[in-house]
Amino acid sequence: MKFGILYNTDYYPEAHGSASQYYNQILEQAQFEEELGFDAVWFGEHHYSGYSFGSPPVIAMAAAGRTKRIRLGTGVSLIPLNHPIRLAEEYAMLDVLSGGRLEYGIGRGFLKYSHQIFGVNEDENHERYHEGTDIIVKAWTSNGPFSYDGKFWQLQDYTFFPKPIQQPHPPIYASAVLTPESAIWAGQHGFHLATGLFVPAREKVKAVIDLYRQTLREHGFKPEEREISGVFQMYCGASNEQARREGGQYALQYFKFFSTLDQRALHTSKAFEHYGGGVSRIFAGKTYEDLEKARLLMIGEPQFLIDQIKWSQEYYGVNYLIFEVAQGGEPHELVMQSLKRFAEKVMPAFR
């Protein structure tokens, strides 16, 4: 089992101070995560409400400058909202300057308002995702000029620079949570999988993972050679009560924030039909007890987390857990305590 950390954080001036202070605390945590033995640190991409990072490769490069071993990922890079050549360039540079440490998580995005900001029709979401990823892979793997005649982007005798260090290209983790088509597409291309294990639709998420494995086999890939990464909120306390008190309240604040993100503009496109109208509806009415009972949280004492991780291995078949931390305005010192306790008390049980 691999363990990573994901920053999909919600910024609160009264809790975090200035943007400089906020980013510096995250980078301090990334340094500490390397010291503790975590495998990777990932950074999310969003473009409003102080959510995640507008430019993940910038914060990831800052983390690369402070670390030497820990891998650097995206959770996830929003392909449909960006020009694929820009993404290929920025993330290839990150791979080169970090010494070959990029883990490239990709996805379609789930917020209609983000599509509106960039003037992207959400009905084109799947097509842009597939075409954009195709161009990025071609840019990274082509030995010399190449051309591309797509629906959204055209290139003529284009030469890419720089080539990423990892060959044939950095590992790609394609996201699929509730949409079967995304799981099929990821499996057809032999990409690793990134999914959300905190979503209150456990059976649907498991079905998507099973479909991904089935598709891998149908297209000549071995599932045991691919990583299935799953995201949970995590806080490791000295006791379950302490974890609930110190970590649970901030997880609830994050879920409250998260469930409001799509209320500004609800999805009406068929491209997002499996979201049931949006994340606000998926999380509507869910209490902490509901989430805990459904095993959607990694918040508790070390033995509780060990048991939860073993259960997730058996139920989902995941081999890479990525924990969201520092959400809901959680204080920096509590995040550091939780990371240390997890590394010392939980991680050894899986190494």
Salt bridges, closest charged atoms under 4 A:
GLU28 OE1 - HIS332 NE2 3.15
ASP39 OD2 - ARG351 NH2 2.71
GLU45 OE2 - HIS47 NE2 2.72
GLU103 OE2 - LYS2 NZ 3.43
GLU103 OE2 - ARG71 NE 2.99
GLU122 OE2 - LYS112 NZ 3.44
GLU122 OE1 - HIS267 ND1 2.53
GLU124 OE1 - ARG128 NE 2.98
GLU127 OE1 - LYS151 NZ 3.10
GLU181 OE1 - HIS274 NE2 3.45
ASP210 OD2 - LYS206 NZ 3.10
ASP210 OD1 - ARG213 NH1 3.30
GLU227 OE2 - LYS2 NZ 3.11
GLU289 OE2 - ARG244 NH2 2.98
GLU344 OE2 - LYS340 NZ 2.72
